[in-house]
Amino acid sequence: MSVVRWLFPFTQGLGLGVLAMLLHEAGHLIAALILGLQIKNVGMRWNKGLYTVRQHGTPFQNLIVSVAGPLTNLILLAFATKAPLFALANFCYALANMLPIEGSDGFRIAVCWQQLRSSQVSEK
């Protein structure tokens, strides 16, 4: 009985985390499709989680697509007032993805921002 009591919160948290990850990636996919970028592959790896391979766009398009995932989690966080665990899962996923670690959305956002800033400087 005590194992079931411990296992339920764990599986509930894991399920909500996976749902937050799926919706995060859906945010990237929807943004890419709206911007007219071709989706080449969607997959899952043990060391990467769920990922999307898409056509590279302009730095501005890449910035929008990179921001779309964490923004999706933040929007879900704002509207999850009756589901605090789901809100927590979205908060954690958005926060972890915004860290500027290579391969994360935060890193891609920083790179795109640098590219946009350097192109503005070179135009002047």
MDAnalysis code that builds the backbone (N, CA, C; Angstrom):
import MDAnalysis as mda
import numpy as np

u = mda.Universe.empty(372, n_residues=124, atom_resindex=np.repeat(np.arange(124), 3), trajectory=True)
u.add_TopologyAttr("name", ["N", "CA", "C"] * 124)
u.add_TopologyAttr("resid", np.arange(1, 125))
u.add_TopologyAttr("resname", ["MET", "SER", "VAL", "VAL", "ARG", "TRP", "LEU", "PHE", "PRO", "PHE", "THR", "GLN", "GLY", "LEU", "GLY", "LEU", "GLY", "VAL", "LEU", "ALA", "MET", "LEU", "LEU", "HIS", "GLU", "ALA", "GLY", "HIS", "LEU", "ILE", "ALA", "ALA", "LEU", "ILE", "LEU", "GLY", "LEU", "GLN", "ILE", "LYS", "ASN", "VAL", "GLY", "MET", "ARG", "TRP", "ASN", "LYS", "GLY", "LEU", "TYR", "THR", "VAL", "ARG", "GLN", "HIS", "GLY", "THR", "PRO", "PHE", "GLN", "ASN", "LEU", "ILE", "VAL", "SER", "VAL", "ALA", "GLY", "PRO", "LEU", "THR", "ASN", "LEU", "ILE", "LEU", "LEU", "ALA", "PHE", "ALA", "THR", "LYS", "ALA", "PRO", "LEU", "PHE", "ALA", "LEU", "ALA", "ASN", "PHE", "CYS", "TYR", "ALA", "LEU", "ALA", "ASN", "MET", "LEU", "PRO", "ILE", "GLU", "GLY", "SER", "ASP", "GLY", "PHE", "ARG", "ILE", "ALA", "VAL", "CYS", "TRP", "GLN", "GLN", "LEU", "ARG", "SER", "SER", "GLN", "VAL", "SER", "GLU", "LYS"])
u.atoms.positions = np.array([
    [0.813, -1.201, 0.000],
    [0.000, 0.000, 0.000],
    [0.859, 1.269, 0.000],
    [1.956, 1.271, 0.764],
    [2.788, 2.472, 0.828],
    [3.516, 2.737, -0.498],
    [3.791, 1.676, -1.257],
    [4.428, 1.856, -2.560],
    [3.484, 2.584, -3.511],
    [2.219, 2.206, -3.496],
    [1.232, 2.862, -4.356],
    [1.080, 4.330, -3.960],
    [1.094, 4.604, -2.665],
    [0.982, 5.979, -2.186],
    [2.151, 6.839, -2.669],
    [3.333, 6.248, -2.732],
    [4.509, 6.972, -3.204],
    [4.536, 7.052, -4.730],
    [4.092, 5.998, -5.382],
    [4.172, 5.910, -6.837],
    [3.198, 6.849, -7.540],
    [2.013, 7.064, -6.975],
    [1.023, 7.908, -7.630],
    [1.517, 9.344, -7.847],
    [2.047, 10.043, -6.820],
    [2.536, 11.410, -7.078],
    [3.681, 11.434, -8.084],
    [4.525, 10.410, -8.046],
    [5.636, 10.348, -8.995],
    [5.128, 10.225, -10.427],
    [4.210, 9.292, -10.658],
    [3.688, 9.112, -12.021],
    [2.837, 10.298, -12.453],
    [2.125, 10.904, -11.518],
    [1.349, 12.101, -11.843],
    [2.275, 13.242, -12.274],
    [3.347, 13.461, -11.514],
    [4.309, 14.503, -11.863],
    [5.006, 14.217, -13.180],
    [5.364, 12.962, -13.400],
    [5.999, 12.573, -14.653],
    [5.060, 12.804, -15.830],
    [3.811, 12.417, -15.667],
    [2.825, 12.614, -16.740],
    [2.606, 14.082, -17.054],
    [2.512, 14.914, -16.017],
    [2.323, 16.351, -16.243],
    [3.558, 16.971, -16.882],
    [4.737, 16.481, -16.509],
    [5.969, 16.968, -17.133],
    [6.028, 16.616, -18.616],
    [5.627, 15.400, -18.944],
    [5.600, 14.981, -20.352],
    [4.568, 15.799, -21.125],
    [3.419, 16.052, -20.509],
    [2.402, 16.886, -21.163],
    [2.923, 18.302, -21.397],
    [3.617, 18.873, -20.406],
    [4.203, 20.206, -20.568],
    [5.225, 20.204, -21.707],
    [6.011, 19.121, -21.813],
    [7.005, 19.012, -22.877],
    [6.328, 18.914, -24.245],
    [5.270, 18.121, -24.347],
    [4.562, 17.978, -25.621],
    [3.952, 19.311, -26.070],
    [3.343, 20.024, -25.145],
    [2.731, 21.309, -25.495],
    [3.799, 22.349, -25.836],
    [4.934, 22.292, -25.163],
    [6.070, 23.170, -25.469],
    [6.522, 22.963, -26.918],
    [6.718, 21.706, -27.283],
    [7.142, 21.397, -28.661],
    [6.054, 21.754, -29.668],
    [4.794, 21.595, -29.287],
    [3.698, 22.008, -30.169],
    [3.768, 23.506, -30.431],
    [4.163, 24.280, -29.428],
    [4.339, 25.721, -29.605],
    [5.388, 26.026, -30.663],
    [6.514, 25.304, -30.604],
    [7.555, 25.472, -31.638],
    [7.016, 25.101, -33.021],
    [6.325, 23.970, -33.098],
    [5.802, 23.496, -34.387],
    [4.797, 24.476, -34.986],
    [3.881, 24.966, -34.170],
    [2.867, 25.903, -34.666],
    [3.516, 27.185, -35.150],
    [4.485, 27.699, -34.391],
    [5.180, 28.921, -34.807],
    [5.923, 28.708, -36.130],
    [6.600, 27.572, -36.256],
    [7.337, 27.289, -37.499],
    [6.384, 27.196, -38.684],
    [5.259, 26.525, -38.496],
    [4.294, 26.391, -39.590],
    [3.685, 27.745, -39.963],
    [3.369, 28.578, -38.975],
    [2.821, 29.911, -39.254],
    [3.818, 30.743, -40.042],
    [5.111, 30.580, -39.727],
    [6.154, 31.347, -40.425],
    [6.540, 30.726, -41.767],
    [5.923, 29.591, -42.112],
    [6.186, 28.963, -43.405],
    [7.447, 28.128, -43.454],
    [7.961, 27.705, -42.298],
    [9.166, 26.877, -42.265],
    [8.773, 25.401, -42.338],
    [9.516, 24.646, -43.106],
    [9.216, 23.229, -43.305],
    [9.691, 22.411, -42.100],
    [8.826, 21.543, -41.599],
    [9.168, 20.628, -40.503],
    [9.732, 19.363, -41.140],
    [10.971, 18.997, -40.780],
    [11.605, 17.834, -41.382],
    [11.436, 16.579, -40.548],
    [11.463, 16.722, -39.208],
    [11.398, 15.550, -38.353],
    [11.003, 15.967, -36.940],
    [10.234, 15.117, -36.291],
    [9.925, 15.267, -34.872],
    [10.260, 13.934, -34.242],
    [11.017, 13.957, -33.157],
    [11.422, 12.700, -32.545],
    [11.637, 12.830, -31.057],
    [12.098, 11.732, -30.465],
    [12.377, 11.721, -29.040],
    [13.631, 10.896, -28.797],
    [14.536, 11.449, -27.983],
    [15.759, 10.750, -27.598],
    [15.898, 10.812, -26.087],
    [16.560, 9.826, -25.540],
    [16.703, 9.765, -24.085],
    [17.489, 10.948, -23.547],
    [18.461, 11.451, -24.291],
    [19.296, 12.549, -23.797],
    [18.830, 13.926, -24.275],
    [17.821, 13.984, -25.101],
    [17.329, 15.248, -25.645],
    [15.871, 15.498, -25.333],
    [15.153, 14.479, -25.022],
    [13.709, 14.609, -24.882],
    [13.084, 14.688, -26.263],
    [11.970, 15.374, -26.339],
    [11.272, 15.561, -27.602],
    [11.968, 16.675, -28.369],
    [12.165, 16.502, -29.653],
    [12.846, 17.522, -30.442],
    [12.207, 17.654, -31.814],
    [12.506, 18.780, -32.449],
    [11.990, 19.085, -33.779],
    [13.157, 19.469, -34.668],
    [13.212, 18.899, -35.859],
    [14.184, 19.313, -36.871],
    [13.387, 20.038, -37.946],
    [13.776, 21.270, -38.230],
    [13.024, 22.084, -39.186],
    [13.989, 22.846, -40.081],
    [13.407, 23.386, -41.129],
    [14.154, 24.234, -42.052],
    [14.637, 25.474, -41.282],
    [15.884, 25.869, -41.547],
    [16.398, 27.085, -40.922],
    [15.799, 28.288, -41.616],
    [15.402, 29.233, -40.826],
    [14.847, 30.468, -41.368],
    [15.812, 31.613, -41.152],
    [15.291, 32.801, -41.248],
    [16.092, 33.990, -40.964],
    [16.322, 34.054, -39.458],
    [17.274, 34.855, -38.998],
    [17.459, 34.995, -37.547],
    [16.179, 35.418, -36.825],
    [15.368, 36.286, -37.447],
    [14.120, 36.710, -36.819],
    [13.133, 35.546, -36.716],
    [12.999, 34.756, -37.785],
    [12.111, 33.594, -37.749],
    [12.579, 32.589, -36.691],
    [13.893, 32.349, -36.646],
    [14.438, 31.416, -35.666],
    [14.202, 31.912, -34.244],
    [14.297, 33.226, -34.044],
    [14.027, 33.809, -32.729],
    [12.579, 33.566, -32.321],
    [11.650, 33.813, -33.239],
    [10.226, 33.618, -32.949],
    [9.935, 32.150, -32.623],
    [10.472, 31.234, -33.400],
    [10.237, 29.803, -33.167],
    [10.849, 29.378, -31.828],
    [12.028, 29.888, -31.496],
    [12.671, 29.531, -30.225],
    [11.903, 30.058, -29.024],
    [11.339, 31.249, -29.136],
    [10.575, 31.843, -28.038],
    [9.212, 31.155, -27.880],
    [8.679, 30.599, -28.951],
    [7.316, 30.042, -28.939],
    [7.136, 28.908, -27.937],
    [8.128, 28.060, -27.760],
    [8.002, 26.939, -26.815],
    [7.855, 27.407, -25.373],
    [8.850, 28.178, -24.853],
    [8.704, 28.675, -23.481],
    [7.490, 29.588, -23.305],
    [7.154, 30.358, -24.333],
    [5.975, 31.222, -24.247],
    [4.701, 30.388, -24.092],
    [4.633, 29.264, -24.786],
    [3.500, 28.345, -24.638],
    [3.389, 27.881, -23.192],
    [4.529, 27.498, -22.589],
    [4.506, 27.063, -21.194],
    [4.077, 28.187, -20.255],
    [4.516, 29.407, -20.516],
    [4.131, 30.534, -19.662],
    [2.641, 30.858, -19.802],
    [2.109, 30.738, -21.002],
    [0.669, 30.959, -21.207],
    [-0.123, 29.879, -20.466],
    [0.314, 28.621, -20.570],
    [-0.353, 27.536, -19.848],
    [-0.248, 27.736, -18.339],
    [0.886, 28.237, -17.879],
    [1.079, 28.538, -16.461],
    [0.068, 29.579, -15.987],
    [-0.135, 30.597, -16.787],
    [-1.058, 31.675, -16.422],
    [-2.498, 31.195, -16.325],
    [-2.861, 30.216, -17.150],
    [-4.250, 29.754, -17.177],
    [-4.496, 28.486, -16.359],
    [-3.475, 27.966, -15.704],
    [-3.615, 26.723, -14.939],
    [-3.891, 27.011, -13.462],
    [-4.809, 27.909, -13.195],
    [-5.084, 28.303, -11.809],
    [-5.708, 27.179, -10.994],
    [-6.439, 26.286, -11.623],
    [-7.094, 25.187, -10.894],
    [-6.264, 23.907, -10.926],
    [-5.095, 23.963, -11.549],
    [-4.225, 22.785, -11.631],
    [-2.796, 23.190, -11.248],
    [-2.517, 23.334, -9.951],
    [-1.207, 23.837, -9.532],
    [-0.035, 22.945, -9.935],
    [-0.234, 21.633, -9.981],
    [0.872, 20.762, -10.406],
    [1.178, 20.928, -11.891],
    [0.151, 21.116, -12.687],
    [0.358, 21.374, -14.116],
    [1.048, 22.726, -14.301],
    [0.665, 23.713, -13.504],
    [1.311, 25.020, -13.553],
    [2.782, 24.882, -13.179],
    [3.072, 24.111, -12.147],
    [4.453, 23.906, -11.723],
    [5.272, 23.212, -12.810],
    [4.691, 22.211, -13.453],
    [5.387, 21.504, -14.536],
    [5.718, 22.467, -15.669],
    [4.791, 23.341, -16.027],
    [5.032, 24.310, -17.095],
    [6.071, 25.350, -16.687],
    [6.021, 25.794, -15.437],
    [7.006, 26.755, -14.949],
    [8.407, 26.161, -15.013],
    [8.557, 24.941, -14.505],
    [9.865, 24.288, -14.499],
    [10.389, 24.065, -15.917],
    [9.502, 23.646, -16.805],
    [9.930, 23.388, -18.183],
    [10.332, 24.680, -18.898],
    [9.566, 25.754, -18.692],
    [9.912, 27.039, -19.307],
    [11.228, 27.560, -18.744],
    [11.395, 27.476, -17.425],
    [12.617, 27.970, -16.785],
    [13.840, 27.202, -17.268],
    [13.752, 25.885, -17.279],
    [14.881, 25.066, -17.717],
    [15.237, 25.337, -19.172],
    [14.246, 25.575, -20.010],
    [14.510, 25.825, -21.426],
    [15.046, 27.226, -21.699],
    [14.844, 28.152, -20.790],
    [15.328, 29.519, -21.007],
    [16.773, 29.708, -20.545],
    [17.344, 28.721, -19.880],
    [18.748, 28.821, -19.486],
    [19.611, 28.802, -20.747],
    [20.618, 29.677, -20.807],
    [21.445, 29.736, -22.032],
    [22.492, 28.625, -22.094],
    [22.017, 27.392, -22.085],
    [22.884, 26.215, -22.195],
    [22.791, 25.710, -23.626],
    [23.937, 25.356, -24.194],
    [23.946, 24.937, -25.604],
    [22.896, 23.861, -25.865],
    [22.088, 24.090, -26.900],
    [21.022, 23.173, -27.280],
    [19.666, 23.572, -26.724],
    [19.645, 24.511, -25.779],
    [18.371, 24.934, -25.193],
    [17.771, 26.091, -25.988],
    [16.516, 26.370, -25.709],
    [15.867, 27.516, -26.352],
    [16.534, 28.816, -25.943],
    [16.939, 28.911, -24.684],
    [17.616, 30.123, -24.214],
    [18.895, 30.398, -24.993],
    [19.651, 29.348, -25.294],
    [20.877, 29.493, -26.082],
    [20.544, 29.954, -27.504],
    [19.525, 29.327, -28.108],
    [19.132, 29.711, -29.470],
    [18.630, 31.150, -29.518],
    [17.890, 31.558, -28.503],
    [17.401, 32.937, -28.437],
    [18.570, 33.901, -28.358],
    [19.565, 33.584, -27.531],
    [20.748, 34.455, -27.405],
    [21.509, 34.553, -28.724],
    [21.668, 33.423, -29.412],
    [22.380, 33.421, -30.701],
    [21.608, 34.242, -31.735],
    [20.302, 34.036, -31.820],
    [19.479, 34.789, -32.784],
    [19.519, 36.285, -32.471],
    [19.450, 36.612, -31.200],
    [19.500, 38.021, -30.790],
    [20.842, 38.648, -31.198],
    [21.940, 37.914, -30.995],
    [23.263, 38.403, -31.415],
    [23.310, 38.599, -32.922],
    [22.768, 37.657, -33.671],
    [22.759, 37.773, -35.132],
    [21.957, 38.988, -35.578],
    [20.808, 39.204, -34.959],
    [19.987, 40.367, -35.312],
    [20.701, 41.666, -34.959],
    [21.333, 41.713, -33.799],
    [22.046, 42.927, -33.377],
    [23.255, 43.199, -34.275],
    [23.996, 42.150, -34.653],
    [25.164, 42.363, -35.505],
    [24.771, 42.794, -36.900],
    [23.637, 42.320, -37.395],
    [23.186, 42.756, -38.722],
    [22.724, 44.207, -38.670],
    [22.145, 44.647, -37.548],
    [21.743, 46.053, -37.400],
    [22.967, 46.951, -37.324],
    [24.007, 46.500, -36.636],
    [25.224, 47.294, -36.506],
    [25.928, 47.425, -37.857],
    [25.969, 46.328, -38.627],
    [26.652, 46.359, -39.923],
    [25.905, 47.199, -40.950],
    [24.579, 47.376, -40.751],
    [23.802, 48.195, -41.682],
    [24.046, 49.687, -41.461],
    [24.490, 50.057, -40.271],
    [24.679, 51.487, -39.971],
    [25.958, 52.049, -40.504],
])
